[in-house]
């Protein structure tokens, strides 16, 4: 791994696009797997609700970590 830091503090847009695409593909594959399960629709609905809760909590955690990481680098007002 490289120990080089990005000076601007932002990831390149290609990397962010890649992360969004892989997230969408993984979400679609897990959702398709839930639909393909040989279970009744009530259990599939429960698994789908669990998937939605997992994605929601992951986004909340990512947002919280982004806010916390920005807290140490606040710019002073003019």
C-alpha positions in Angstrom: 0.0 0.0 0.0 1.1 3.5 -0.7 1.6 5.9 2.2 1.2 8.9 -0.1 -1.7 11.1 0.9 -3.9 13.0 -1.6 -3.1 16.6 -1.1 -6.6 18.0 -1.9 -8.3 15.7 0.6 -10.7 14.4 -2.1 -10.7 11.1 -3.9 -10.6 11.2 -7.7 -14.0 11.1 -9.3 -13.1 7.8 -11.1 -12.5 6.1 -7.8 -15.8 7.4 -6.4 -17.7 6.3 -9.5 -16.1 2.8 -9.2 -17.2 2.6 -5.6 -20.8 3.6 -6.5 -20.9 1.1 -9.3 -19.6 -1.8 -7.2 -22.1 -0.9 -4.4 -24.9 -0.9 -6.9 -23.8 -4.3 -8.4 -23.5 -5.9 -5.0 -26.9 -4.5 -3.9 -28.5 -5.9 -7.1 -26.8 -9.3 -6.6 -27.9 -9.6 -3.0 -31.4 -8.5 -3.9 -31.5 -11.0 -6.8 -30.3 -13.7 -4.4 -33.1 -12.9 -2.0 -35.7 -13.1 -4.8 -34.2 -16.4 -6.0 -34.4 -18.1 -2.5 -36.7 -21.1 -2.4 -38.7 -19.6 0.5 -42.2 -18.1 0.8 -42.7 -14.4 0.1 -43.0 -13.4 3.8 -39.5 -14.7 4.6 -38.1 -13.1 1.4 -39.7 -9.8 2.5 -38.0 -10.1 5.9 -34.6 -10.6 4.3 -35.3 -7.7 2.0 -36.2 -5.5 5.0 -32.9 -6.6 6.6 -31.0 -5.7 3.4 -32.6 -2.2 3.4 -31.8 -1.8 7.1 -28.2 -2.8 6.5 -27.7 -0.4 3.7 -29.4 2.4 5.7 -27.2 1.9 8.7 -24.1 1.6 6.5 -24.9 5.0 4.9 -25.5 6.5 8.3 -22.2 5.2 9.6 -20.3 6.5 6.6 -21.9 9.9 7.0 -21.0 10.0 10.7 -17.4 9.0 10.0 -17.2 11.7 7.3 -18.5 14.3 9.7 -16.1 13.2 12.5 -13.1 13.1 10.2 -13.9 16.7 9.0 -14.1 17.9 12.7 -10.4 18.1 13.2 -9.8 20.1 10.0 -12.3 22.9 10.4 -11.5 26.1 8.6 -11.5 29.3 10.6 -14.1 31.9 9.7 -12.9 35.1 8.2 
